[in-house]
Amino acid sequence: MKKENVKIIDLNLWDENPRFPEEYFRKTEKELIEYLFSKKGESEKIIELAKSIIDNFELTPWENLIIWDSEKKKITLEGNRRLMVYKILLNADLISDPKIKKIFKDGKTKTKISNDFSVDCLVTDNRELCLRYVELKHLESGYKGWGSPEKANFERRRGKNNDSIILKTEIHKIVRDLDIPIEIKERVLGHGFVTTFDRLLLDQVAKDYFKFEIKNKKLFIKDAKFQEKLGLIIWNLIKKKAYKEIFDEQKIGEKDKLDSRTLNKKENRKKYLESMDSRSVKKAKEEIANSIEEKENLFGEKTKKIQTGQGKIITNPKNTGRNTLIPNNRSKCSLKIDQDKINLIFRELREDLFLDKTINAVGVLFRVFLESTIDYFAEQEGFIFSKDIKLKGKITKVADYLEDKHKVDKERLKNIRKVATQNPSILSIQNFHDYVHEIKVTPKPADLIFKWNELQEFFEIIYNEILIHKK
C-alpha cells in the first residue's frame, strides 16, 4: 500500500460493505446513505461522528482510509462512515431528513469544506490486501468489531462457507425477504435483538425442530411453514413476549416473557419452539398488520408508526428531495443529447414540469422520452425496427445490442430489461402504457422518481454511446 492524499469527491463508498444486504450492491451512494440512516442506532453513530469531525475539523486523529484502486474507481473498503460524513458535508442533499440535513449544512458553513478537500489514504490495486486489513480490523479480538450480521456477511463473501456461517447468512436473508414491515426486520437483526434471535434460530434445538440441512453450501429447510413461524418468532422477540405461559420456573407474570435471559437455557428454547401453533402464527400476522399506522403526503411518501408493545418504531418518509422527474442538478444528472426535440423533452422534464402540478403530463412525457431515446439510438447505430415491433421488443433488442456490440455489463442493463418483461413491476412497460391509456390510472410522484432513478444509468449509457459513435 502507498500513502496518498485523495480528494473526497474521487472516493466511492463500498456497496458490498457487510453493513449492506446483497440487494444494495450497485446502488447509488444516496441510496446507501439513506439505508444506513434508516437503521436503528446507525443514524445516531454517524451523527455523533459528524459532530466530532465538524468540531475538530482542523485536527485529523483518524486512521488512514483504506482504498482499493480498481480499474474503474477508488473504493473505500475501510472508513466508509467517515467518508460518508465528508460526502454529506459536501452535499447535504444526500440525506433527506430535514433535521439531519441541517446539521450537515451548518457543518459545511462552519468547516468551509469544499470539493478540494482531501484525506490521507492507503491505496493499493490489491483488493485481497485491503480485505485482509478489513478482516483484521473488524473480526480479530481487541478491535472494534461489526455486529453478528455484518461479520457473517463479510466471512461469507470472503468464501468462508462453513455450516454456521451459511446457516446464519441464509436465515438473515430469509428474514429480509419476509412480507412484514422492513422496520421490524431491521429491528430484530439490529443491536439488542439479533444476539437473542441468533441464539434461538442457530443452535441444534432449532436445527432439529425446523429440520435444517446444509448441502453443497446451500441451506434446505424441510419445515414447510418455516417462514410463517419465523414471522411469529420475530414479532414475539420484538414484543419480548410469547402468546403462552411456557417457562414453568419463572415467576407469575414472567412465564411468557421472551428475552435473552429466558432463552439462554436450551430447555426454554425447545419449549418455546414447540409452543408455536397455527393459532399463534395467525395472531402474530394480525397483530403486525394492526400495529401499522401510515400517513401519506402528495408525493406518496409515508410516515410509518409500528406499535410493538415495547414502544413505537417510527419511520420518517424517504424524501425524494426534488419536485421534478429528473434531478435539476447537473452533478446528479447531465445527459448530452444532440437531438433537438428529445433534448427539449429532457429539459422540460428536468426544469419546467413540476410533479405536484403536472403529474399526468410528466407520466406521459416520460414514456415519450423513453421510446424516442430507443428509436434515436437505433437510428444512430444503423438498424431498423420492424413495423410490428412493440416498445418492449425495441427495448430488448437495444439491450441485447448494447451488451453484444458495446460490451456493456449486463448488470448495468438489469433495470431497463425489467421494463420489457411481463413480470409485475413498477418498472414494467405496462405501467408506462397505463399512464397514457388508462383513464383511472394517475401516476404517483414517488413512483415516477423511483422509475427515473432506476433507469437513469440506461439513459446515460445510450447517450454516451451515441456521442462516442459520432466522434
Protein Blocks (a to p, Z undefined) as FASTA:
>chain_A
ZZddddfklpccdfkbfkbcfklgoiafklmmmmmmmpghjlmmmmmmmmmmmmmmmpcc
bccddddddfkbccdfbhklmmmmmmmmmmmmlpmblklmmmmmmmmmmnopafkbccdd
dddfblklmmmmmmmmmmpghiacddfklmmmmmmmnopacfklmmmmmmmmmmmmpccd
fklmmmmmmghjlmmmmmmmmmmklmmmnopaceehiacdfblklmmmmmmmmmmmmnop
afbdfblkbcehilmgccfklmmpmklmmmmmmmpcfklmmmmmmmmmmmpccdddfkop
acddddehnacaddddddehiabfbacbfkloccddfbfklmmmmmmmmmmmcfklmmmm
mmmmmmmmmmmmmmmmmmmnopacdfklcfklmmmmmmmmmmmmnopafklmmmmmmmmp
mbdcfkbmklmmmmmmmmkbccdfklmmmmmmmmmmmmmmmmmmmmmmmZZ
